[in-house]
Amino acid sequence: MDENMGRAIVPDRTRRLPRPPKCVGRLYTVRPTDTLAAIAHRFSVTVNQILAVNPQIKDPNVIFVGQVICIPKVAPKPIPPKPLG
């Protein structure tokens, strides 16, 4: 498997990169070595969660350096109650 598969691509200067339509979470600017999997891991979300709020990403293996994407806000996992004892 190609180790560069899915890495961020440097766009040509004439390409206008679409932004997410609305972001409930935080905006993130893609860096040269980023992949969606690495970004998801960094922010404790899944690739599918990122894709769900970024309809401008048509192919999860193609993101661009400088592209602004939305990192969704994810509800914290509930803490289970302590057993009564």
N, C-alpha and C positions, 0 to 999 in steps of 0.2 A: 504494500500500500504506500502511496506517495505521502511522505511526511508533511508536505506543504498543502495537501488537500484541505480545502476549506479556509485557508489563511486569508486574511484581508488582502485585497488587491488595491494597488495604487491606481486611482482612476485617472483618465486623461483629463487635462485641465479644462476641457470644454464640457465635460460631463457634469450636469447638475444633479446632486444627490438628493433624492426625496427624503423628507423628514417624516417621523411618525405623525399621524393626524392629531392625536391628543395623547398626553402622557400623564397617567396617574401612577406616579413612581418617581424615577429620576431619569434625566437624559444622560447618555454616555456617548462619547466620541470614540469611534473605533480607531485602534492603534495598529501599527504595521504587523505585528505578530499575532494579533487577535484571531480567534475563531469563535463562533457562537457558543461552542461547548465550553471554551475557556472563560468567556464572559459570564455564561450561566453559572459556572462553578464559582467564580470570583464573587458573585452577588447572591449565591445560595438560591437560585431559581433554576428552572429547567429550560432547555432550548425551546420546547413547545410553548412555555409561558412567554418567552421573549417573542416568538413568532406570532403568538396570538394578539399581541399589542403593537406589532410592527407589520401591518399588511403590505408595506412597501418592499419588504424583503420577499422576493419571489422564489429564491433558491437559497436554502439555508447554508449551502456551501459557497455562496458568493456574497461577501460583504466587502465594503470599500473603506480604505483608510480615510479618515475624516468624516465618514458617514455618522450622523447622529441617530442613535436608536434609543428606544424607551426600555428601561429596565423596570418591570412591573413591581409594584409594592405587593408583597406577599404577607398575608396574615401570619403572625407567629403561631407556632404549633402550641396547642394548649398543654399545660402541665397537668398530668394525671393526678387526681387526688390521692393523698396518702391513705393507705388502708387503716381502718380503725382497729386498734389493737389493744 
